[in-house]
Amino acid sequence: MHTETTIAPVPVWTDEALCAQTGAEFFFPEPGSSVRDAKRICALCPIRPACLEYALANDERFGVWGGLSEKERLALRRGTR
């Protein structure tokens, strides 16, 4: 039996995202670390809405996407934000 693994294409907007010009350590910090720096960068990013939409559509469970942490995205999906 042969199964193929498909890798989702990288969205075009990622080239313009400020996080692409910054280190991933800001956006995927160690558990318990602050996400404050990532959120500051996201607040200045013109691509933030597309990033958040992508994260919600693809159920991204780790890191800061679109200016929101994992917990904040979960609350948004649940409608409790």
PyMOL Python script that loads the backbone (N, CA, C, O; Angstrom):
from pymol import cmd

cmd.read_pdbstr("""\
ATOM      1  N   MET A   1       0.835  -1.174   0.000  1.00  0.00           N
ATOM      2  CA  MET A   1       0.000   0.000   0.000  1.00  0.00           C
ATOM      3  C   MET A   1       0.885   1.244   0.000  1.00  0.00           C
ATOM      4  O   MET A   1       1.814   1.369   0.798  1.00  0.00           O
ATOM      5  N   HIS A   2       0.578   2.141  -0.897  1.00  0.00           N
ATOM      6  CA  HIS A   2       1.365   3.368  -1.035  1.00  0.00           C
ATOM      7  C   HIS A   2       0.521   4.564  -0.627  1.00  0.00           C
ATOM      8  O   HIS A   2      -0.566   4.774  -1.165  1.00  0.00           O
ATOM      9  N   THR A   3       1.011   5.335   0.308  1.00  0.00           N
ATOM     10  CA  THR A   3       0.314   6.562   0.701  1.00  0.00           C
ATOM     11  C   THR A   3       1.201   7.750   0.407  1.00  0.00           C
ATOM     12  O   THR A   3       2.408   7.726   0.649  1.00  0.00           O
ATOM     13  N   GLU A   4       0.587   8.776  -0.111  1.00  0.00           N
ATOM     14  CA  GLU A   4       1.335   9.989  -0.417  1.00  0.00           C
ATOM     15  C   GLU A   4       1.112  11.012   0.680  1.00  0.00           C
ATOM     16  O   GLU A   4       0.017  11.135   1.229  1.00  0.00           O
ATOM     17  N   THR A   5       2.150  11.726   0.981  1.00  0.00           N
ATOM     18  CA  THR A   5       2.050  12.805   1.952  1.00  0.00           C
ATOM     19  C   THR A   5       2.009  14.108   1.178  1.00  0.00           C
ATOM     20  O   THR A   5       2.882  14.385   0.354  1.00  0.00           O
ATOM     21  N   THR A   6       1.005  14.892   1.445  1.00  0.00           N
ATOM     22  CA  THR A   6       0.917  16.177   0.779  1.00  0.00           C
ATOM     23  C   THR A   6       1.286  17.280   1.755  1.00  0.00           C
ATOM     24  O   THR A   6       0.866  17.287   2.912  1.00  0.00           O
ATOM     25  N   ILE A   7       2.058  18.179   1.267  1.00  0.00           N
ATOM     26  CA  ILE A   7       2.453  19.323   2.080  1.00  0.00           C
ATOM     27  C   ILE A   7       1.674  20.521   1.566  1.00  0.00           C
ATOM     28  O   ILE A   7       1.696  20.828   0.374  1.00  0.00           O
ATOM     29  N   ALA A   8       0.993  21.186   2.468  1.00  0.00           N
ATOM     30  CA  ALA A   8       0.198  22.349   2.080  1.00  0.00           C
ATOM     31  C   ALA A   8       1.121  23.438   1.549  1.00  0.00           C
ATOM     32  O   ALA A   8       2.200  23.666   2.097  1.00  0.00           O
ATOM     33  N   PRO A   9       0.696  24.106   0.487  1.00  0.00           N
ATOM     34  CA  PRO A   9       1.530  25.196  -0.039  1.00  0.00           C
ATOM     35  C   PRO A   9       1.615  26.341   0.960  1.00  0.00           C
ATOM     36  O   PRO A   9       0.677  26.594   1.716  1.00  0.00           O
ATOM     37  N   VAL A  10       2.723  27.011   0.952  1.00  0.00           N
ATOM     38  CA  VAL A  10       2.921  28.156   1.842  1.00  0.00           C
ATOM     39  C   VAL A  10       2.097  29.315   1.287  1.00  0.00           C
ATOM     40  O   VAL A  10       2.220  29.651   0.109  1.00  0.00           O
ATOM     41  N   PRO A  11       1.259  29.930   2.120  1.00  0.00           N
ATOM     42  CA  PRO A  11       0.446  31.051   1.627  1.00  0.00           C
ATOM     43  C   PRO A  11       1.321  32.192   1.119  1.00  0.00           C
ATOM     44  O   PRO A  11       2.392  32.455   1.666  1.00  0.00           O
ATOM     45  N   VAL A  12       0.861  32.860   0.078  1.00  0.00           N
ATOM     46  CA  VAL A  12       1.620  33.947  -0.544  1.00  0.00           C
ATOM     47  C   VAL A  12       1.903  35.084   0.436  1.00  0.00           C
ATOM     48  O   VAL A  12       2.960  35.712   0.376  1.00  0.00           O
ATOM     49  N   TRP A  13       0.960  35.343   1.337  1.00  0.00           N
ATOM     50  CA  TRP A  13       1.121  36.473   2.253  1.00  0.00           C
ATOM     51  C   TRP A  13       2.293  36.318   3.206  1.00  0.00           C
ATOM     52  O   TRP A  13       2.732  37.310   3.788  1.00  0.00           O
ATOM     53  N   THR A  14       2.813  35.126   3.387  1.00  0.00           N
ATOM     54  CA  THR A  14       3.895  34.925   4.356  1.00  0.00           C
ATOM     55  C   THR A  14       5.161  35.688   3.981  1.00  0.00           C
ATOM     56  O   THR A  14       5.949  36.044   4.857  1.00  0.00           O
ATOM     57  N   ASP A  15       5.366  35.944   2.690  1.00  0.00           N
ATOM     58  CA  ASP A  15       6.548  36.704   2.270  1.00  0.00           C
ATOM     59  C   ASP A  15       6.532  38.130   2.813  1.00  0.00           C
ATOM     60  O   ASP A  15       7.586  38.717   3.060  1.00  0.00           O
ATOM     61  N   GLU A  16       5.343  38.682   2.996  1.00  0.00           N
ATOM     62  CA  GLU A  16       5.202  40.061   3.456  1.00  0.00           C
ATOM     63  C   GLU A  16       5.034  40.168   4.966  1.00  0.00           C
ATOM     64  O   GLU A  16       5.054  41.270   5.514  1.00  0.00           O
ATOM     65  N   ALA A  17       4.870  39.050   5.634  1.00  0.00           N
ATOM     66  CA  ALA A  17       4.632  39.062   7.073  1.00  0.00           C
ATOM     67  C   ALA A  17       5.889  39.467   7.838  1.00  0.00           C
ATOM     68  O   ALA A  17       6.998  39.059   7.493  1.00  0.00           O
ATOM     69  N   LEU A  18       5.703  40.266   8.867  1.00  0.00           N
ATOM     70  CA  LEU A  18       6.842  40.707   9.679  1.00  0.00           C
ATOM     71  C   LEU A  18       7.518  39.538  10.388  1.00  0.00           C
ATOM     72  O   LEU A  18       8.721  39.579  10.643  1.00  0.00           O
ATOM     73  N   CYS A  19       6.757  38.503  10.706  1.00  0.00           N
ATOM     74  CA  CYS A  19       7.351  37.355  11.387  1.00  0.00           C
ATOM     75  C   CYS A  19       8.364  36.630  10.502  1.00  0.00           C
ATOM     76  O   CYS A  19       9.273  35.971  11.007  1.00  0.00           O
ATOM     77  N   ALA A  20       8.208  36.752   9.190  1.00  0.00           N
ATOM     78  CA  ALA A  20       9.158  36.122   8.270  1.00  0.00           C
ATOM     79  C   ALA A  20      10.518  36.814   8.330  1.00  0.00           C
ATOM     80  O   ALA A  20      11.534  36.257   7.914  1.00  0.00           O
ATOM     81  N   GLN A  21      10.517  38.036   8.855  1.00  0.00           N
ATOM     82  CA  GLN A  21      11.756  38.807   8.965  1.00  0.00           C
ATOM     83  C   GLN A  21      12.313  38.782  10.385  1.00  0.00           C
ATOM     84  O   GLN A  21      13.312  39.436  10.683  1.00  0.00           O
ATOM     85  N   THR A  22      11.655  38.023  11.251  1.00  0.00           N
ATOM     86  CA  THR A  22      12.024  37.935  12.659  1.00  0.00           C
ATOM     87  C   THR A  22      12.279  36.467  12.990  1.00  0.00           C
ATOM     88  O   THR A  22      11.925  35.584  12.209  1.00  0.00           O
ATOM     89  N   GLY A  23      12.871  36.213  14.103  1.00  0.00           N
ATOM     90  CA  GLY A  23      13.134  34.831  14.507  1.00  0.00           C
ATOM     91  C   GLY A  23      11.889  34.102  14.978  1.00  0.00           C
ATOM     92  O   GLY A  23      11.014  34.698  15.608  1.00  0.00           O
ATOM     93  N   ALA A  24      11.807  32.835  14.680  1.00  0.00           N
ATOM     94  CA  ALA A  24      10.662  32.009  15.072  1.00  0.00           C
ATOM     95  C   ALA A  24      10.541  31.876  16.586  1.00  0.00           C
ATOM     96  O   ALA A  24       9.461  31.569  17.090  1.00  0.00           O
ATOM     97  N   GLU A  25      11.622  32.102  17.312  1.00  0.00           N
ATOM     98  CA  GLU A  25      11.579  31.960  18.766  1.00  0.00           C
ATOM     99  C   GLU A  25      10.577  32.923  19.411  1.00  0.00           C
ATOM    100  O   GLU A  25      10.061  32.640  20.491  1.00  0.00           O
ATOM    101  N   PHE A  26      10.302  34.047  18.766  1.00  0.00           N
ATOM    102  CA  PHE A  26       9.301  34.976  19.288  1.00  0.00           C
ATOM    103  C   PHE A  26       7.897  34.384  19.172  1.00  0.00           C
ATOM    104  O   PHE A  26       7.067  34.568  20.063  1.00  0.00           O
ATOM    105  N   PHE A  27       7.637  33.684  18.087  1.00  0.00           N
ATOM    106  CA  PHE A  27       6.296  33.221  17.762  1.00  0.00           C
ATOM    107  C   PHE A  27       6.007  31.804  18.238  1.00  0.00           C
ATOM    108  O   PHE A  27       4.850  31.389  18.307  1.00  0.00           O
ATOM    109  N   PHE A  28       7.049  31.073  18.561  1.00  0.00           N
ATOM    110  CA  PHE A  28       6.912  29.718  19.095  1.00  0.00           C
ATOM    111  C   PHE A  28       7.792  29.588  20.340  1.00  0.00           C
ATOM    112  O   PHE A  28       8.757  28.825  20.348  1.00  0.00           O
ATOM    113  N   PRO A  29       7.450  30.343  21.394  1.00  0.00           N
ATOM    114  CA  PRO A  29       8.276  30.338  22.600  1.00  0.00           C
ATOM    115  C   PRO A  29       8.132  29.035  23.386  1.00  0.00           C
ATOM    116  O   PRO A  29       7.187  28.271  23.188  1.00  0.00           O
ATOM    117  N   GLU A  30       9.067  28.807  24.259  1.00  0.00           N
ATOM    118  CA  GLU A  30       8.999  27.653  25.158  1.00  0.00           C
ATOM    119  C   GLU A  30       7.755  27.773  26.034  1.00  0.00           C
ATOM    120  O   GLU A  30       7.334  28.887  26.348  1.00  0.00           O
ATOM    121  N   PRO A  31       7.163  26.660  26.430  1.00  0.00           N
ATOM    122  CA  PRO A  31       5.985  26.717  27.306  1.00  0.00           C
ATOM    123  C   PRO A  31       6.255  27.572  28.546  1.00  0.00           C
ATOM    124  O   PRO A  31       7.294  27.446  29.195  1.00  0.00           O
ATOM    125  N   GLY A  32       5.312  28.427  28.850  1.00  0.00           N
ATOM    126  CA  GLY A  32       5.437  29.300  30.007  1.00  0.00           C
ATOM    127  C   GLY A  32       6.142  30.607  29.727  1.00  0.00           C
ATOM    128  O   GLY A  32       6.153  31.499  30.575  1.00  0.00           O
ATOM    129  N   SER A  33       6.740  30.739  28.531  1.00  0.00           N
ATOM    130  CA  SER A  33       7.428  31.977  28.170  1.00  0.00           C
ATOM    131  C   SER A  33       6.426  33.026  27.702  1.00  0.00           C
ATOM    132  O   SER A  33       5.296  32.702  27.335  1.00  0.00           O
ATOM    133  N   SER A  34       6.845  34.264  27.720  1.00  0.00           N
ATOM    134  CA  SER A  34       5.996  35.373  27.313  1.00  0.00           C
ATOM    135  C   SER A  34       5.828  35.429  25.796  1.00  0.00           C
ATOM    136  O   SER A  34       6.755  35.124  25.044  1.00  0.00           O
ATOM    137  N   VAL A  35       4.637  35.821  25.361  1.00  0.00           N
ATOM    138  CA  VAL A  35       4.376  36.027  23.936  1.00  0.00           C
ATOM    139  C   VAL A  35       4.247  37.527  23.644  1.00  0.00           C
ATOM    140  O   VAL A  35       3.827  37.920  22.555  1.00  0.00           O
ATOM    141  N   ARG A  36       4.607  38.346  24.612  1.00  0.00           N
ATOM    142  CA  ARG A  36       4.477  39.799  24.488  1.00  0.00           C
ATOM    143  C   ARG A  36       5.218  40.345  23.269  1.00  0.00           C
ATOM    144  O   ARG A  36       4.662  41.156  22.529  1.00  0.00           O
ATOM    145  N   ASP A  37       6.461  39.916  23.049  1.00  0.00           N
ATOM    146  CA  ASP A  37       7.229  40.418  21.907  1.00  0.00           C
ATOM    147  C   ASP A  37       6.583  40.026  20.582  1.00  0.00           C
ATOM    148  O   ASP A  37       6.533  40.832  19.653  1.00  0.00           O
ATOM    149  N   ALA A  38       6.094  38.805  20.494  1.00  0.00           N
ATOM    150  CA  ALA A  38       5.426  38.354  19.268  1.00  0.00           C
ATOM    151  C   ALA A  38       4.183  39.195  19.001  1.00  0.00           C
ATOM    152  O   ALA A  38       3.926  39.586  17.862  1.00  0.00           O
ATOM    153  N   LYS A  39       3.425  39.469  20.036  1.00  0.00           N
ATOM    154  CA  LYS A  39       2.204  40.257  19.876  1.00  0.00           C
ATOM    155  C   LYS A  39       2.511  41.691  19.454  1.00  0.00           C
ATOM    156  O   LYS A  39       1.749  42.289  18.694  1.00  0.00           O
ATOM    157  N   ARG A  40       3.607  42.240  19.933  1.00  0.00           N
ATOM    158  CA  ARG A  40       4.015  43.590  19.512  1.00  0.00           C
ATOM    159  C   ARG A  40       4.343  43.610  18.030  1.00  0.00           C
ATOM    160  O   ARG A  40       3.956  44.535  17.315  1.00  0.00           O
ATOM    161  N   ILE A  41       5.050  42.600  17.572  1.00  0.00           N
ATOM    162  CA  ILE A  41       5.394  42.504  16.157  1.00  0.00           C
ATOM    163  C   ILE A  41       4.124  42.321  15.327  1.00  0.00           C
ATOM    164  O   ILE A  41       3.954  42.975  14.298  1.00  0.00           O
ATOM    165  N   CYS A  42       3.241  41.443  15.767  1.00  0.00           N
ATOM    166  CA  CYS A  42       1.975  41.201  15.055  1.00  0.00           C
ATOM    167  C   CYS A  42       1.135  42.471  14.948  1.00  0.00           C
ATOM    168  O   CYS A  42       0.495  42.712  13.925  1.00  0.00           O
ATOM    169  N   ALA A  43       1.140  43.282  16.003  1.00  0.00           N
ATOM    170  CA  ALA A  43       0.334  44.503  16.010  1.00  0.00           C
ATOM    171  C   ALA A  43       0.752  45.466  14.904  1.00  0.00           C
ATOM    172  O   ALA A  43      -0.057  46.270  14.442  1.00  0.00           O
ATOM    173  N   LEU A  44       1.999  45.389  14.482  1.00  0.00           N
ATOM    174  CA  LEU A  44       2.515  46.271  13.424  1.00  0.00           C
ATOM    175  C   LEU A  44       2.396  45.648  12.033  1.00  0.00           C
ATOM    176  O   LEU A  44       2.651  46.322  11.035  1.00  0.00           O
ATOM    177  N   CYS A  45       2.019  44.398  11.956  1.00  0.00           N
ATOM    178  CA  CYS A  45       2.044  43.653  10.694  1.00  0.00           C
ATOM    179  C   CYS A  45       0.764  43.863   9.878  1.00  0.00           C
ATOM    180  O   CYS A  45      -0.338  43.641  10.381  1.00  0.00           O
ATOM    181  N   PRO A  46       0.912  44.290   8.621  1.00  0.00           N
ATOM    182  CA  PRO A  46      -0.272  44.498   7.773  1.00  0.00           C
ATOM    183  C   PRO A  46      -0.940  43.183   7.347  1.00  0.00           C
ATOM    184  O   PRO A  46      -2.056  43.199   6.826  1.00  0.00           O
ATOM    185  N   ILE A  47      -0.277  42.070   7.561  1.00  0.00           N
ATOM    186  CA  ILE A  47      -0.785  40.763   7.145  1.00  0.00           C
ATOM    187  C   ILE A  47      -1.518  40.056   8.285  1.00  0.00           C
ATOM    188  O   ILE A  47      -2.029  38.954   8.090  1.00  0.00           O
ATOM    189  N   ARG A  48      -1.577  40.652   9.437  1.00  0.00           N
ATOM    190  CA  ARG A  48      -2.156  40.022  10.627  1.00  0.00           C
ATOM    191  C   ARG A  48      -3.534  39.399  10.403  1.00  0.00           C
ATOM    192  O   ARG A  48      -3.745  38.261  10.823  1.00  0.00           O
ATOM    193  N   PRO A  49      -4.481  40.087   9.763  1.00  0.00           N
ATOM    194  CA  PRO A  49      -5.797  39.454   9.555  1.00  0.00           C
ATOM    195  C   PRO A  49      -5.731  38.159   8.735  1.00  0.00           C
ATOM    196  O   PRO A  49      -6.413  37.187   9.060  1.00  0.00           O
ATOM    197  N   ALA A  50      -4.920  38.142   7.682  1.00  0.00           N
ATOM    198  CA  ALA A  50      -4.782  36.935   6.857  1.00  0.00           C
ATOM    199  C   ALA A  50      -4.122  35.820   7.655  1.00  0.00           C
ATOM    200  O   ALA A  50      -4.481  34.651   7.510  1.00  0.00           O
ATOM    201  N   CYS A  51      -3.173  36.171   8.483  1.00  0.00           N
ATOM    202  CA  CYS A  51      -2.467  35.199   9.314  1.00  0.00           C
ATOM    203  C   CYS A  51      -3.430  34.550  10.312  1.00  0.00           C
ATOM    204  O   CYS A  51      -3.430  33.331  10.486  1.00  0.00           O
ATOM    205  N   LEU A  52      -4.245  35.379  10.962  1.00  0.00           N
ATOM    206  CA  LEU A  52      -5.207  34.851  11.918  1.00  0.00           C
ATOM    207  C   LEU A  52      -6.230  33.961  11.217  1.00  0.00           C
ATOM    208  O   LEU A  52      -6.575  32.891  11.717  1.00  0.00           O
ATOM    209  N   GLU A  53      -6.707  34.400  10.075  1.00  0.00           N
ATOM    210  CA  GLU A  53      -7.671  33.602   9.313  1.00  0.00           C
ATOM    211  C   GLU A  53      -7.081  32.238   8.944  1.00  0.00           C
ATOM    212  O   GLU A  53      -7.750  31.210   9.048  1.00  0.00           O
ATOM    213  N   TYR A  54      -5.824  32.248   8.514  1.00  0.00           N
ATOM    214  CA  TYR A  54      -5.135  30.998   8.169  1.00  0.00           C
ATOM    215  C   TYR A  54      -5.027  30.084   9.385  1.00  0.00           C
ATOM    216  O   TYR A  54      -5.302  28.888   9.297  1.00  0.00           O
ATOM    217  N   ALA A  55      -4.627  30.650  10.513  1.00  0.00           N
ATOM    218  CA  ALA A  55      -4.461  29.855  11.740  1.00  0.00           C
ATOM    219  C   ALA A  55      -5.770  29.225  12.180  1.00  0.00           C
ATOM    220  O   ALA A  55      -5.790  28.066  12.594  1.00  0.00           O
ATOM    221  N   LEU A  56      -6.851  29.966  12.099  1.00  0.00           N
ATOM    222  CA  LEU A  56      -8.149  29.440  12.504  1.00  0.00           C
ATOM    223  C   LEU A  56      -8.645  28.381  11.520  1.00  0.00           C
ATOM    224  O   LEU A  56      -9.194  27.357  11.928  1.00  0.00           O
ATOM    225  N   ALA A  57      -8.451  28.629  10.231  1.00  0.00           N
ATOM    226  CA  ALA A  57      -8.905  27.688   9.203  1.00  0.00           C
ATOM    227  C   ALA A  57      -8.121  26.385   9.246  1.00  0.00           C
ATOM    228  O   ALA A  57      -8.652  25.327   8.910  1.00  0.00           O
ATOM    229  N   ASN A  58      -6.861  26.458   9.659  1.00  0.00           N
ATOM    230  CA  ASN A  58      -5.991  25.280   9.673  1.00  0.00           C
ATOM    231  C   ASN A  58      -5.765  24.722  11.070  1.00  0.00           C
ATOM    232  O   ASN A  58      -4.917  23.853  11.268  1.00  0.00           O
ATOM    233  N   ASP A  59      -6.517  25.219  12.027  1.00  0.00           N
ATOM    234  CA  ASP A  59      -6.461  24.740  13.403  1.00  0.00           C
ATOM    235  C   ASP A  59      -5.034  24.693  13.952  1.00  0.00           C
ATOM    236  O   ASP A  59      -4.607  23.700  14.541  1.00  0.00           O
ATOM    237  N   GLU A  60      -4.308  25.801  13.741  1.00  0.00           N
ATOM    238  CA  GLU A  60      -2.948  25.897  14.278  1.00  0.00           C
ATOM    239  C   GLU A  60      -3.036  25.891  15.795  1.00  0.00           C
ATOM    240  O   GLU A  60      -3.721  26.726  16.385  1.00  0.00           O
ATOM    241  N   ARG A  61      -2.354  24.965  16.418  1.00  0.00           N
ATOM    242  CA  ARG A  61      -2.472  24.801  17.866  1.00  0.00           C
ATOM    243  C   ARG A  61      -1.289  25.341  18.655  1.00  0.00           C
ATOM    244  O   ARG A  61      -1.338  25.402  19.883  1.00  0.00           O
ATOM    245  N   PHE A  62      -0.233  25.731  17.966  1.00  0.00           N
ATOM    246  CA  PHE A  62       0.973  26.192  18.662  1.00  0.00           C
ATOM    247  C   PHE A  62       1.406  27.540  18.125  1.00  0.00           C
ATOM    248  O   PHE A  62       1.218  27.847  16.947  1.00  0.00           O
ATOM    249  N   GLY A  63       1.982  28.332  18.991  1.00  0.00           N
ATOM    250  CA  GLY A  63       2.565  29.601  18.591  1.00  0.00           C
ATOM    251  C   GLY A  63       1.571  30.745  18.537  1.00  0.00           C
ATOM    252  O   GLY A  63       0.377  30.583  18.790  1.00  0.00           O
ATOM    253  N   VAL A  64       2.110  31.904  18.198  1.00  0.00           N
ATOM    254  CA  VAL A  64       1.315  33.117  18.035  1.00  0.00           C
ATOM    255  C   VAL A  64       1.042  33.291  16.554  1.00  0.00           C
ATOM    256  O   VAL A  64       1.968  33.334  15.744  1.00  0.00           O
ATOM    257  N   TRP A  65      -0.214  33.389  16.206  1.00  0.00           N
ATOM    258  CA  TRP A  65      -0.656  33.585  14.817  1.00  0.00           C
ATOM    259  C   TRP A  65      -1.659  34.728  14.818  1.00  0.00           C
ATOM    260  O   TRP A  65      -2.588  34.742  15.626  1.00  0.00           O
ATOM    261  N   GLY A  66      -1.477  35.675  13.928  1.00  0.00           N
ATOM    262  CA  GLY A  66      -2.432  36.775  13.826  1.00  0.00           C
ATOM    263  C   GLY A  66      -2.559  37.581  15.102  1.00  0.00           C
ATOM    264  O   GLY A  66      -3.592  38.205  15.343  1.00  0.00           O
ATOM    265  N   GLY A  67      -1.539  37.575  15.905  1.00  0.00           N
ATOM    266  CA  GLY A  67      -1.541  38.351  17.141  1.00  0.00           C
ATOM    267  C   GLY A  67      -2.196  37.660  18.322  1.00  0.00           C
ATOM    268  O   GLY A  67      -2.324  38.254  19.392  1.00  0.00           O
ATOM    269  N   LEU A  68      -2.616  36.401  18.142  1.00  0.00           N
ATOM    270  CA  LEU A  68      -3.269  35.682  19.237  1.00  0.00           C
ATOM    271  C   LEU A  68      -2.477  34.441  19.636  1.00  0.00           C
ATOM    272  O   LEU A  68      -1.871  33.768  18.802  1.00  0.00           O
ATOM    273  N   SER A  69      -2.501  34.163  20.924  1.00  0.00           N
ATOM    274  CA  SER A  69      -1.852  32.963  21.447  1.00  0.00           C
ATOM    275  C   SER A  69      -2.738  31.748  21.193  1.00  0.00           C
ATOM    276  O   SER A  69      -3.853  31.871  20.688  1.00  0.00           O
ATOM    277  N   GLU A  70      -2.223  30.579  21.551  1.00  0.00           N
ATOM    278  CA  GLU A  70      -2.999  29.343  21.395  1.00  0.00           C
ATOM    279  C   GLU A  70      -4.315  29.424  22.164  1.00  0.00           C
ATOM    280  O   GLU A  70      -5.375  29.092  21.635  1.00  0.00           O
ATOM    281  N   LYS A  71      -4.234  29.871  23.419  1.00  0.00           N
ATOM    282  CA  LYS A  71      -5.429  29.960  24.267  1.00  0.00           C
ATOM    283  C   LYS A  71      -6.431  30.967  23.713  1.00  0.00           C
ATOM    284  O   LYS A  71      -7.638  30.728  23.744  1.00  0.00           O
ATOM    285  N   GLU A  72      -5.940  32.076  23.212  1.00  0.00           N
ATOM    286  CA  GLU A  72      -6.833  33.096  22.667  1.00  0.00           C
ATOM    287  C   GLU A  72      -7.534  32.605  21.397  1.00  0.00           C
ATOM    288  O   GLU A  72      -8.715  32.885  21.193  1.00  0.00           O
ATOM    289  N   ARG A  73      -6.813  31.878  20.550  1.00  0.00           N
ATOM    290  CA  ARG A  73      -7.444  31.323  19.340  1.00  0.00           C
ATOM    291  C   ARG A  73      -8.478  30.272  19.707  1.00  0.00           C
ATOM    292  O   ARG A  73      -9.539  30.201  19.087  1.00  0.00           O
ATOM    293  N   LEU A  74      -8.178  29.458  20.707  1.00  0.00           N
ATOM    294  CA  LEU A  74      -9.124  28.443  21.158  1.00  0.00           C
ATOM    295  C   LEU A  74     -10.400  29.110  21.672  1.00  0.00           C
ATOM    296  O   LEU A  74     -11.506  28.673  21.354  1.00  0.00           O
ATOM    297  N   ALA A  75     -10.241  30.162  22.462  1.00  0.00           N
ATOM    298  CA  ALA A  75     -11.402  30.890  22.983  1.00  0.00           C
ATOM    299  C   ALA A  75     -12.200  31.515  21.838  1.00  0.00           C
ATOM    300  O   ALA A  75     -13.430  31.521  21.874  1.00  0.00           O
ATOM    301  N   LEU A  76     -11.518  32.031  20.839  1.00  0.00           N
ATOM    302  CA  LEU A  76     -12.189  32.622  19.687  1.00  0.00           C
ATOM    303  C   LEU A  76     -12.993  31.575  18.925  1.00  0.00           C
ATOM    304  O   LEU A  76     -14.126  31.829  18.516  1.00  0.00           O
ATOM    305  N   ARG A  77     -12.399  30.390  18.735  1.00  0.00           N
ATOM    306  CA  ARG A  77     -13.104  29.306  18.048  1.00  0.00           C
ATOM    307  C   ARG A  77     -14.329  28.851  18.837  1.00  0.00           C
ATOM    308  O   ARG A  77     -15.350  28.476  18.261  1.00  0.00           O
ATOM    309  N   ARG A  78     -14.212  28.888  20.136  1.00  0.00           N
ATOM    310  CA  ARG A  78     -15.325  28.474  20.997  1.00  0.00           C
ATOM    311  C   ARG A  78     -16.352  29.580  21.191  1.00  0.00           C
ATOM    312  O   ARG A  78     -17.428  29.353  21.744  1.00  0.00           O
ATOM    313  N   GLY A  79     -16.007  30.789  20.728  1.00  0.00           N
ATOM    314  CA  GLY A  79     -16.933  31.911  20.863  1.00  0.00           C
ATOM    315  C   GLY A  79     -16.970  32.512  22.247  1.00  0.00           C
ATOM    316  O   GLY A  79     -17.949  33.157  22.624  1.00  0.00           O
ATOM    317  N   THR A  80     -15.897  32.302  23.019  1.00  0.00           N
ATOM    318  CA  THR A  80     -15.874  32.804  24.396  1.00  0.00           C
ATOM    319  C   THR A  80     -14.964  34.001  24.561  1.00  0.00           C
ATOM    320  O   THR A  80     -14.669  34.405  25.686  1.00  0.00           O
ATOM    321  N   ARG A  81     -14.526  34.559  23.485  1.00  0.00           N
ATOM    322  CA  ARG A  81     -13.607  35.691  23.567  1.00  0.00           C
ATOM    323  C   ARG A  81     -14.330  36.973  23.745  1.00  0.00           C
ATOM    324  O   ARG A  81     -13.702  38.029  23.832  1.00  0.00           O
TER     325      ARG A  81
END
""", "prot")
cmd.dss("prot")
cmd.show_as("cartoon", "prot")
cmd.util.cbc("prot")
cmd.orient("prot")
